[in-house]
Structures are given as structure tokens and as C-alpha cells.
């Protein structure tokens, strides 16, 4: 089990992965909007993290940060 874990650790620290993470976060933040009203920061950060991970792993934005912060059952699970 150590070999796959070591390989994954190497990938998480590669320059390519870091760039992909930064690009994904930038895209999410540029397209995300937040109303100037009180927000649940923990919920917003969870949504940002979920969208970012999905974009990196599957190349798809699940839209957790879309206007209105829609309920995404898979993300909540």
C-alpha cells in the first residue's frame, strides 16, 4: 500500500498539480459571486473545495458556487 500512497504524495507536490490547483481556484473564484449579505463561510469554503477537487480530478465544475448556492446532494454526502 505504501507505493500508491507515495506516488500520490509525489503527484500532490508536483509543479503541474500546484498549477492546476491554482488555475482551478482562480476560475472558480472569478466565476463565483457572493451577495453582500451574511454568509456561512464554512459552507462556502466547503463548496469551493468540492468544486476545486472535482475540476482537478474530473475536469467538470459541479457548480456548488453558482448563484443562490444550490443544494448539491453529492457534495453534501
Rosetta blueprint (number, residue, H / E / L):
1 X L
2 X H
3 X H
4 X H
5 X H
6 X H
7 X H
8 X H
9 X H
10 X H
11 X H
12 X H
13 X L
14 X L
15 X H
16 X H
17 X H
18 X H
19 X H
20 X H
21 X H
22 X H
23 X H
24 X H
25 X H
26 X H
27 X H
28 X H
29 X H
30 X H
31 X H
32 X L
33 X L
34 X L
35 X L
36 X L
37 X L
38 X L
39 X L
40 X L
41 X H
42 X H
43 X H
44 X H
45 X H
46 X H
47 X H
48 X H
49 X H
50 X H
51 X H
52 X H
53 X H
54 X H
55 X H
56 X H
57 X H
58 X H
59 X L
60 X L
61 X L
62 X L
63 X L
64 X L
65 X L
66 X L
67 X L
68 X L
69 X L
70 X L
71 X L
72 X L
73 X H
74 X H
75 X H
76 X H
77 X L
